[in-house]
């Protein structure tokens, strides 16, 4: 870090001297500033503050006038009315392009069609300002002499001066790493799959890498460098926001979503769910859960308890539904079911298949003939006279007389 960067007062003083000599040819201005910078830095080191430097050297504009006279350069030409208008147009167009470039960089990762269209239109409006700058119709000194430019410069310096010295040193230490950050942005955008944004950012990075080192000697490039860096700063902001949002989404509670439109059955979205008990009576309030204990939620519009129409994911079923009264749809919660359920036992009218009843053939008790261990007794027909059964005998043979 050189002495000019270490002391903001040195850079401000030299910047105002350069602005006062901006009408000189670029090569001669570079030569004059190379001779002036060591002297001013030495005076600052001896004096210690800007007030003492101003007492010794005078204001930057007065010191520049002395340098102009010592070098034999003519005094700056007064600004004409047309030149003042062109300088004001250049200033405001630069501010507009810078703001739009920052916003374009901030949405570069969104991947939307036409996201660079607004920036392209603003660049078209900036073309006349660039032409005026590079044809010397408008000099950087003309822009810096405007009242609004000086007002903004004073406010920016005052805000910068209120920063702690440690913060200023930290911001200045990041300056060498900015070139690496620019390259890293392009690589990250490529990996993000944003080909269009990557191509445009690659062009912006190349433009900044070429113009920024030259803008110190050729202040006509300052508007280009400011707008391009604003675009890259927007990309950095978008990436930081994306990283923070990704981390917060990972830490959020998990709510299972079973389909994009809520619950579905046979490919059709369900707008409500009803349940009945074993006797076919409606269950007025119930909750659904999956096998892991996570609530099954249904997304849709429904009537809440206050009679207002709401929407969202709900786990309580059935959802209160609105009623249609004539041609007007009101959000009066209606209880009950929109259909008459059958008891689960009566949902199928067909009886449970059982074996068809058949008429059994008359059966007689099976008689078993016992083994002829004893003589069997044969019952004679019943008569009025009691009959005694006698064991059968073999008849004796008869003889003929």
C-alpha positions in Angstrom: 0.0 0.0 0.0 1.5 3.3 -1.0 1.4 6.6 0.9 -1.4 8.0 -1.3 -3.7 5.0 -0.5 -2.8 5.1 3.2 -3.9 8.8 3.6 -7.3 9.5 2.2 -6.6 13.3 2.4 -3.7 12.9 -0.1 -5.9 11.1 -2.6 -8.6 13.7 -2.3 -6.2 16.6 -2.7 -4.6 15.0 -5.8 -8.0 14.2 -7.2 -9.0 17.8 -7.1 -5.8 18.9 -8.7 -6.3 16.4 -11.5 -9.8 17.5 -12.0 -8.6 21.1 -12.3 -6.1 20.1 -15.0 -8.4 17.7 -16.8 -8.5 19.8 -19.9 -4.8 19.1 -20.6 -3.9 16.3 -23.0 -3.9 12.9 -21.3 -0.1 12.3 -21.8 0.8 15.7 -20.4 -1.6 15.4 -17.5 0.0 12.0 -16.6 3.4 13.6 -16.7 2.4 16.5 -14.5 0.7 14.3 -11.9 3.7 12.0 -11.7 5.8 15.0 -10.7 3.2 16.5 -8.3 2.2 13.3 -6.3 5.6 12.8 -4.5 5.7 16.4 -3.5 2.1 16.5 -2.1 2.6 13.2 -0.3 5.8 14.6 1.4 4.0 17.8 2.5 1.1 15.7 3.9 3.6 13.6 5.9 5.2 16.7 7.3 2.0 18.7 8.0 -0.1 15.8 9.4 -3.5 17.2 8.3 -5.3 18.7 5.3 -5.6 22.2 6.9 -1.9 22.6 7.2 -1.3 21.3 3.6 -3.9 23.9 2.4 -2.1 26.6 4.3 1.2 25.7 2.6 0.2 24.8 -0.9 -3.2 26.5 -1.2 -6.4 24.8 -2.3 -6.1 22.1 -4.9 -7.6 24.4 -7.5 -5.2 27.2 -6.7 -2.3 24.7 -6.7 -3.4 23.5 -10.1 -3.5 27.0 -11.4 0.1 27.5 -10.3 1.1 24.3 -12.1 -0.7 25.4 -15.2 1.1 28.7 -15.2 4.4 27.1 -14.5 4.0 24.7 -17.4 2.9 27.4 -19.8 -0.5 25.9 -20.3 -3.5 28.2 -21.2 -6.2 28.7 -18.6 -9.2 26.4 -18.9 -11.9 27.6 -21.3 -15.1 28.7 -19.7 -18.0 26.2 -19.9 -20.5 27.1 -22.6 -24.2 26.7 -22.1 -24.4 23.7 -24.5 -21.4 22.2 -22.8 -22.9 22.6 -19.4 -26.1 20.8 -20.6 -24.1 18.0 -22.1 -22.0 17.6 -18.9 -25.2 17.4 -16.8 -26.7 14.8 -19.2 -23.4 12.8 -18.9 -23.6 12.9 -15.1 -27.2 11.8 -14.7 -26.9 9.1 -17.4 -23.9 7.8 -15.6 -25.9 7.6 -12.3 -28.8 6.0 -14.0 -26.7 3.3 -15.7 -24.9 2.7 -12.5 -28.1 2.0 -10.5 -29.6 -0.1 -13.3 -26.3 -2.1 -13.6 -26.3 -2.8 -9.9 -29.9 -4.0 -10.1 -29.2 -6.1 -13.1 -26.3 -7.8 -11.4 -28.5 -8.5 -8.4 -31.0 -10.5 -10.5 -28.4 -12.1 -12.8 -28.9 -15.4 -11.1 -32.7 -15.4 -11.5 -32.5 -16.8 -15.0 -35.4 -14.7 -16.3 -35.9 -13.8 -19.9 -35.0 -10.2 -20.7 -33.3 -9.5 -17.4 -30.6 -7.6 -19.2 -33.0 -5.6 -21.5 -33.3 -2.6 -19.2 -29.5 -2.3 -18.9 -29.2 -2.5 -22.7 -31.6 0.4 -23.1 -29.7 2.5 -20.6 -26.4 1.7 -22.3 -28.0 3.0 -25.6 -28.8 6.3 -23.8 -25.3 6.4 -22.5 -23.7 6.2 -25.9 -24.0 10.0 -26.6 -22.4 10.8 -23.3 -19.5 8.5 -24.1 -19.1 10.1 -27.5 -19.0 13.6 -26.0 -16.4 12.5 -23.4 -14.1 10.8 -25.9 -14.4 13.6 -28.5 -13.6 16.2 -25.8 -16.9 18.1 -26.2 -17.5 17.3 -22.5 -14.4 17.1 -20.3 -14.3 15.4 -17.0 -13.6 18.8 -15.4 -16.9 20.0 -16.8 -18.8 17.3 -15.1 -16.9 17.8 -11.8 -17.6 21.5 -11.9 -21.4 20.9 -11.7 -23.1 21.9 -8.4 -24.8 18.5 -8.0 -21.5 16.7 -8.5 -19.7 18.7 -5.9 -22.6 18.3 -3.5 -22.5 14.5 -3.9 -18.8 14.5 -3.6 -18.9 16.4 -0.3 -21.5 14.1 1.1 -19.6 11.0 0.1 -16.4 12.3 1.7 -18.2 13.2 4.9 -19.7 9.7 5.1 -16.3 8.1 4.4 -14.6 10.3 7.0 -17.0 9.1 9.7 -15.9 5.5 9.2 -13.5 4.1 11.8 -9.9 4.0 10.7 -9.8 0.2 11.0 -12.9 -0.1 8.7 -11.2 2.1 6.1 -8.0 0.1 6.2 -10.0 -3.1 5.9 -11.9 -1.8 2.8 -8.7 -0.7 1.2 -7.1 -4.1 1.9 -9.8 -5.7 -0.2 -8.9 -3.7 -3.3 -6.2 -6.1 -4.5 -8.5 -9.1 -4.1 -11.3 -7.5 -6.2 -9.7 -8.8 -9.4 -9.8 -12.3 -8.1 -13.4 -11.9 -7.0 -14.3 -10.7 -10.5 -13.0 -13.9 -12.0 -14.6 -16.0 -9.3 -18.0 -14.5 -10.1 -17.8 -15.7 -13.7 -16.9 -19.2 -12.6 -19.7 -19.4 -10.1 -22.3 -18.1 -12.6 -21.1 -20.7 -15.1 -21.5 -23.5 -12.5 -25.0 -22.1 -11.6 -26.1 -22.9 -15.2 -26.7 -19.3 -16.2 -25.0 -19.3 -19.6 -26.4 -16.0 -20.8 -25.4 -14.2 -17.6 -22.0 -15.8 -17.6 -21.3 -14.4 -21.1 -22.4 -10.9 -20.2 -20.5 -11.0 -16.9 -17.4 -12.2 -18.7 -17.6 -9.1 -20.9 -18.1 -6.8 -17.9 -15.1 -8.4 -16.1 -12.9 -7.9 -19.2 -14.1 -4.3 -19.5 -13.3 -3.5 -15.9 -9.9 -5.3 -16.1 -9.0 -3.1 -19.1 -10.5 0.2 -18.1 -9.8 0.4 -14.4 -6.0 0.7 -14.5 -6.3 3.3 -17.3 -9.0 5.4 -15.6 -6.4 6.9 -13.2 -4.7 8.7 -16.1 -7.7 9.0 -18.4 -10.7 10.1 -16.4 -13.0 9.7 -19.3 -13.1 6.0 -18.5 -14.4 6.7 -14.9 -18.1 6.4 -15.9 -17.5 3.0 -17.6 -15.5 1.7 -14.6 -18.1 2.8 -12.1 -21.1 1.3 -13.9 -19.3 -2.0 -14.6 -18.2 -2.4 -11.0 -21.7 -1.6 -9.8 -23.0 -4.5 -11.9 -20.4 -6.9 -10.4 -21.2 -5.6 -6.9 -24.9 -6.5 -7.6 -23.8 -10.1 -8.5 -21.9 -10.4 -5.3 -24.9 -9.2 -3.3 -27.1 -11.8 -5.1 -24.7 -14.6 -4.4 -24.5 -13.7 -0.7 -28.3 -13.5 -0.5 -28.6 -16.9 -2.3 -26.2 -18.5 0.2 -28.0 -17.1 3.2 -31.4 -18.2 1.8 -30.1 -21.7 1.1 -28.8 -22.0 4.6 -32.1 -20.8 6.1 -34.2 -23.2 4.0 -32.1 -26.1 5.2 -32.8 -25.2 8.8 -36.6 -24.8 8.4 -39.0 -27.4 9.7 -39.9 -30.1 7.2 -43.5 -30.2 6.1 -44.3 -33.2 4.0 -46.0 -32.4 0.7 -47.4 -35.4 -1.0 -48.2 -33.7 -4.3 -48.0 -30.2 -5.7 -51.7 -29.7 -5.3 -52.3 -31.4 -2.0 -53.8 -34.9 -1.8 -54.7 -36.9 -4.8 -56.6 -40.1 -5.4 -56.5 -41.9 -8.7 -54.8 -38.9 -10.3 -57.5 -36.4 -9.2 -56.9 -33.7 -6.6 -58.9 -33.9 -3.4 -60.6 -30.8 -2.1 -61.8 -32.4 1.2 -61.7 -35.7 3.1 -64.5 -37.2 5.1 -64.6 -40.2 7.5 -67.3 -42.3 9.1 -67.3 -44.8 11.9 -68.4 -48.4 11.7 -72.1 -47.5 11.9 -71.8 -45.0 9.1 -71.9 -41.9 11.3 -69.8 -38.9 10.3 -66.7 -38.2 12.3 -66.9 -34.5 12.8 -63.2 -33.9 13.4 -60.1 -36.1 12.7 -56.5 -35.7 11.7 -54.4 -37.6 9.2 -50.8 -38.8 9.7 -48.4 -41.0 7.7 -46.4 -44.0 9.0 -43.7 -41.7 10.3 -46.0 -39.6 12.4 -45.8 -36.6 10.0 -49.1 -34.7 9.4 -50.8 -35.2 6.0 -51.9 -31.8 4.9 -54.3 -30.7 2.2 -53.8 -27.4 0.4 -56.8 -25.5 -0.8 -59.4 -22.8 -0.1 -61.8 -23.3 2.7 -64.1 -21.3 5.1 -62.6 -20.8 8.6 -64.5 -20.6 11.8 -65.0 -16.8 11.5 -66.7 -17.2 8.1 -63.7 -15.8 6.2 -62.3 -17.6 3.2 -58.8 -18.8 3.7 -56.2 -21.0 2.0 -53.2 -23.0 3.0 -52.1 -26.4 4.3 -54.5 -27.9 6.9 -54.3 -31.1 8.8 -57.8 -31.0 10.4 -60.5 -32.7 8.4 -63.1 -32.2 7.1 -62.5 -28.7 5.9 -65.4 -26.3 6.5 -67.0 -25.6 3.2 -69.0 -22.6 1.9 -72.6 -22.8 0.8 -74.3 -21.4 -2.4 -77.2 -19.2 -1.7 -78.9 -18.4 -5.0 -76.4 -16.6 -7.3 -74.3 -15.5 -4.4 -71.5 -17.7 -2.9 -71.1 -17.1 0.8 -68.4 -18.4 3.1 -70.7 -19.6 5.8 -69.2 -22.8 7.3 -71.6 -25.7 6.7 -71.3 -28.7 8.9 -72.2 -32.2 7.8 -71.4 -34.2 4.7 -72.4 -33.4 1.1 -73.5 -37.0 0.7 -75.3 -39.7 2.7 -72.7 -42.4 3.6 -73.7 -46.0 3.9 -72.4 -48.0 6.9 -69.3 -49.8 6.0 -71.1 -53.1 6.7 -73.9 -52.2 4.2 -71.7 -50.8 1.5 -71.8 -54.2 -0.3 -75.4 -55.5 -0.6 -74.3 -58.9 -1.8 -74.4 -61.5 1.1 -71.2 -63.2 2.0 -71.0 -66.3 -0.1 -72.0 -69.4 2.0 -72.7 -73.0 0.9 -76.2 -73.2 -0.5 -78.6 -75.1 1.8 -79.6 -78.5 0.6 -82.5 -80.8 1.9 -80.9 -83.8 3.4 -82.2 -87.2 2.4 -84.0 -89.1 5.1 -81.7 -91.3 6.9 -82.4 -94.3 9.0 -80.2 -95.3 11.8 -77.8 -97.8 10.6 -78.5 -101.3 12.0 -75.6 -103.4 12.8 -76.2 -107.1 12.8 -74.3 -108.4 15.7 -72.3 -111.5 15.3 -74.4 -114.6 15.9 -73.0 -115.3 19.3 -76.5 -115.7 20.7 -79.7 -116.7 18.9 -81.4 -113.7 17.5 -84.9 -112.8 18.7 -87.4 -112.0 16.0 -90.4 -109.9 17.1 -93.7 -111.1 15.9 -96.5 -108.8 14.9 -98.1 -107.1 17.7 -101.4 -108.7 18.7 -103.7 -108.6 21.6 -102.2 -111.7 23.0 -98.8 -111.5 24.4 -96.3 -113.4 22.5 -93.4 -114.9 24.1 -90.4 -115.5 22.1 -88.8 -118.9 22.3 -85.6 -119.9 20.9 -86.0 -121.6 17.5 -85.8 -125.3 17.6 -85.2 -127.8 14.8 -88.5 -129.6 14.1 -88.3 -133.3 14.7 -88.9 -135.6 11.7 -92.4 -137.0 11.4 -93.1 -140.7 10.9 -95.8 -142.3 8.8 -98.0 -144.8 10.2 
